[in-house]
């Protein structure tokens, strides 16, 4: 089990760019396999949003590493829930202690960092303040964060971009919360909408395919 303090100051994030911090985390991953609890220990407890960005990075590639979405998605969902209720982060031992291949993880993260650096350049601190300031905005943003985590866990991982879209939503929301950037928050909400539309199209397309196959079988 792991506990992280939600009340740690986020000003330490300003000492360097988010991309540089994430690079340092990747460089310090254990070589022979890594667990979620080890990742949390490496990142530290200065920001659960930084943890979210790191865990979302691997999904920026079109098809993610098998099994990762369940572990990382569960952790991100728990982060969202603890943020909503202002609690400390608790992780079940089964999730926190599951070992992942460091080599495959680093490979995916390094490729994803290229895209993250591009996304990071879009952010502007203290932009569109009405999306981040106030209780209503805070509640909507946290619920949107939880929605993105749930969408990340939908079992479409074998379909290209099914993990990428909710991961982009989580990254935009996390960056927006860290930098108080309403523009980034807005992009996070829009990414959630795009994910729902994409998933709806997949379900509708799959249903139509099954219907056509059934009709052909009955006709034969």
Secondary structure, 3 states (H helix, E strand, C coil): CCEECCCCCCHHHHHCCHHHHHHHHHHCCCCCCEEHHHHHHHHCCCCHHHHHHHHHHHHHCCCCCCCHHHHHHHHHHHHHHHHHHCCCEECCHHHHCCEECHHHHHHHHHHHHHHHHHHHHHCCCCCCHHHCCCHHHHHHHHHHHHHHHHHHCCCCCCCCCCCHHHHHHHHHHHHHHHHCCHHHHHHHHHHHHHHHHHHHHHHHHHHHHHHHHHHHHHHC
